[in-house]
Amino acid sequence: MKMDDSTRDLLLAVDGVTIDYGGFKALDGFSMTLQKGETRVVIGPNGAGKSTLCDTIIGRVRPSAGRVVFRGEDISQLPEQAIVGRGICRKFQAPGILSGLTVEDNVALAARRDRRWWRNLGFGIPAAERETVDRILEMVGLADCRHREAGPLAHGQKQWLEIGMVIATGAELILLDEPTAGMGPAETRRTAELIHSLGDSRTVLVIDHDMSFVEQLNATVTVMHQGKFLAQGDVASIRQNAEVAAVYLGHAA
Amino acid sequence: MSEAVLSEALPQATAPRDAMAVAQKIVPWALLGLAIVAPWLLSTYDLNLLARFMAMAILALGLVLIWGHGGILSLGHGVFFGLGGYALAMHMKLVDLPQGEIPDFMLWSGREALPWWWEPFASPWFAVAALLIVPALLAGLFCWAVFHRRVGGTYFALISQALALAFATLLISRQDVTGGFNGLTQFSSLFGFGLTRPSVVFGLYWITLALLCLAFLGLKLLLGSRFGVLLRATRDGENRMRFLGYSPTPIKVAAFTLSALLAALAGALFTLHAGVISPAMVGVVPSIEMVIWVAVGGRYSLAGAIVGALLINIARDRVSSAFPELWLYLMGLLFIVVVTLMPRGLAGATTALIEKVRGR
């Protein structure tokens, strides 16, 4: 925040945010920043406040103290739709796909530019969005089952579909809340590749438990503990951090 | 059954599949053809019943829109049905009166003058406009007030039922302006046409049939459009939609308002055919019955809803004239059986059967 270089590329600043659930502080004066194009992993033991951090950024919960600054604007009190409109989209922990729709319609809904209902009385996928839908379906490996109903998809495919939807919105900041939950090693690897393939075109904030996945992502890691910032660094330095080991890796091992 | 066995024995035989495909094409058109010539096939009494039931089927189509595809269970559609019916009935009461007189039930209740809000209903055009606009406006405001507070599901169903109860109670308690428990009845003409003339009876039947077809086709298009996708998406994941940047409330309000409009149209047509509208047709029980028609027919299917509305009402007519006290029990039993054994209703069962035959 102090250096000119970093403020120019600064995309998101979570600034001293406290979320108070009637005395229990899910976030307690938590701060972090994200640079444009960066991939960041947030880890921490259960109850560290990782999902609450996502909830705060997308406007699902409102901070009692602190600010969330996105591209220089405080978004912490904006309505949810306005925050999405600014270019932030989140993948939920349990796959939040639309089960009664086809795979293609799921992505098409996310890719739609005009989201007002009265502008959606036409038929099919508008030509301008067709290309995005095709590209995303290729990217997440679901092009072959585009006309299938999304509900009966395998769990891993649902996760990919929702990641695809989040990317299809064109959001600049993508929040992925446990994208590999319930996945096997092969699927986890594919998910890491998928995130890598975004390169620096998007800023990605990933929350996950799985350390092998975190290593595959090879990104800067931020560690949370009891709603507070604990440590930050590359995977190797976090591995060696005694404090982190005590609160997190110690439990996991 | 024999077809299924045959096709199992001879996998290469395509006869049952072809027969099924042909039947699927022919049956709807045959039924429409029958419906068009029904005035010459049925007695006046049965034709009148059929016309009433077709009016009710228009309401059922609206329930497919909001319940099947929107996930909104309304137990209060009798209100919009009633508003449509009463608006037209008010006009038909006034049009028969000599200059300066007021309807008989008002006199009996000790009123001396027409309430101010009855007066514009002397114009048939005002009545037709009001019978559509008033219910649509009420429905829009009501469901917006509920949905924008993010109240939904069972809570919405209960609130809508309370609305039906309140409406029926209001009608009964204000006898001097609503006709009370007896409702409004004894109509003779509309737009100058005598309602008992055979040509008018036939004409009104065909108008009802035409409106039913129009509602069916219109909703078929709407459900196939991107709006239909938005509505089903909102049903499956309102939160997901919100965090994709959609606003779920207006989508639900638009669908609900349209379904209320269809209910109002159904109510007006029903009143025209039945010659009466009363609180017994708009309260809690009728509102639940409407949902049962659609549950039995299949709540995801427009055709199913029409079939459900017609079948149950025909059955109701037969059973309740023979054993009046039995009907409600039978209806309750039917509802439980359908919900537990056939969640997609008759339409779902038919589709499954067709797929079974075709798949072999």
Interface residues (C-beta under 8 A of the other chain):
Chain A: I58 R60 E80 Q81 V84 G85 C89 R90 F92 G96 I97 L98 S99 G100 L101 D105 A108 L109 A110 R115 R116 W117 W118 N120 L121 G122 F123 G124 M165 T169
Chain B: L222 G224 S225 R226 F227 V229 L230 R232 A233 R235 D236 G237 N239 R240 M241 R242 F243 L244 G245 Y246 S247 P250 I251 A254
